[in-house]
Amino acid sequence: MNFKYNIKEKMLRLPMIDYKKVRKELPKLLGKTLRTFDRYCSIKLDEFTDVPAQDLDIIATYLNCTANDLKNYFITKMGIIKHKITQHH
């Protein structure tokens, strides 16, 4: 399954004890419920939903990477143009 973010993938690379710690601590740091955090980890690539930028930055910092490292997508200029065209019609 294609997810928009590879948060869980990064977490699963950690030793199990660290994975459990991160899964418990990150939602608290974000001020979110575990359910919301799990949702962040399972947003599909084709969904309109996004992780808020500030939350993504916090997650990235905690996982010692950049926010861009957590993204499984990229924005192209053509994609922006298509998006603007569909919004106006």
N, C-alpha and C positions, 0 to 999 in steps of 0.2 A: 504494500500500500504506500502511496506517495503522500508524505506529510509535508506541510509548508515549512516546518521547522524541524531540525534534527536535535532537539533538546534531549529527548529520551535516549536517542542513539549515543549522544555524548555522555549522558549519565551512565548508560549501560557499559561503557568502557572503563568505568571506575571499579575498583574492588567492591564486592558486595557490601561490606560494612560502610564504605564511603557513599555508595549509592543510597543506602537506607538513610544515612545521615542527611544527605543532600535533599532527598525526597521529603524528609520531615522539616528541614530548616528553610528551604527556599520559599515555600508558600508563606511562612511566617514573615520572612524578610520582605516579601512582596506585599504583605497585608492582604493576602488572598486565601481562600479556602483551598484545601487539598483538591477538591473537585474542580475548581477553576484552574489550578495548576495542571492537573491531569488533562483538562481540556486544551490548554496551551500546547501540551505535548502531542495532542492527537488531532490538531486542525489539519484537514486535508488540503492538498495543494490547490484544488479548484474551489475552495470555500472563500467567501468574501471576508470572513472574519480574520482579524490579525491580532497578534500579541501587541499590546501597547509598547511603544518605543522605549519608554523608561523601564518597563518591566523586562523587556528583552535585554537592555543594557545591564540591568542588575543580574539577570540570569547568566549572561555572558561573562561578566566580571567574576561571578562566583565559580563558574566553570573554567576560568582562565583562558578565555577565548574572546573573540570580538562578536558583536551582534551579527555581522555579516557571515561569520563562520556558522552561525545557527540557522541561517536562511537556506532553504532548498530551492530558491527561485531567484530570478534576477529581473530587473525592469529594463526594457528596451525603449528607445525613443518611439519606435513604431507602436509598441504596446500602449504607450501613453496617448498617442494620437488616436488609436482605435478606441480607447476608453473614453476619450473626450467626445468622439463622434457618436458613440452609442448613448452617451448621457444626454446629448442634445436632441435625439430622435425619439 
